[in-house]
Amino acid sequence: QVQLVESGGGVVQPGRSLRLSCAASGFTFSSYTMHWVRQAPGKGLEWVAYFSYDGTNKYYADSVKGRFTISRDNSKNTLSLQMTSLRAEDTAVYYCTRDRQVVHFDYWGQGTLVTVSS
Amino acid sequence: QTVVTQEPSFSVSPGGTVTLTCGLSSGSVSGSHYPSWYQQTPGQAPRSLIYSTNTRSSGVPDRFSGSILGNKAALTITGAQADDESDYYCVLYMGSGIVVFGGGTKLTVL
């Protein structure tokens, strides 16, 4: 069965960096575009970034552009999010999600919590 | 900057019908935005309900339906049940790699 398992969250000071990972299993990872979506405590969902299945395109929300980098390793079935220059407003649960067909997010991980605080 | 608008809250009686909408701060929603809908209960990851305007995701009951109504995407729940009480989010693809979530609608069934 399809599984997405995020890891790497934690408490980090403002201005520091953190790397999130998403381990995928149960499907052909290299055939799917993958996204990161986040949710600040008590707030709505916010799209963060995506990496196309064929590796040709990466896109970012304006709120993270220039600070976050999405990557994928199709040989290891892993999606990553390198986050730098973290701010308090980046505090959120970060979800990894599979895109079956143009923003059809059919599977989601359980999320990993990132807290940016001094 | 594009803002995707949703009703902040809505209430429906058990067995009733409710239509939640998803609009744009500027312009109309169409099928080319591939509107999709997600249900989320507290502490859980979102669940896909509808994609590409009106296609139900696997396992979603047929009392959930999607459409375009006027200049907005719409999610209609027919015969609302107590466990439909959740937050509902729409998502639009804006082109050029940009994806935008709506602010979400908190649905109360009472």
Interface residues (C-beta under 8 A of the other chain):
Chain A: H35 V37 G44 L45 E46 W47 Y50 N57 Y59 A61 D62 Y95 R100 Q101 V102 V103 H104 F105 D106 W108 G109 Q110 G111
Chain B: Q1 Y34 S36 Y38 Q40 A45 P46 R47 S48 Y51 S52 S57 S58 D87 Y89 V91 L92 Y93 S96 G97 I98 V99 V100 F101 G102 G103 G104
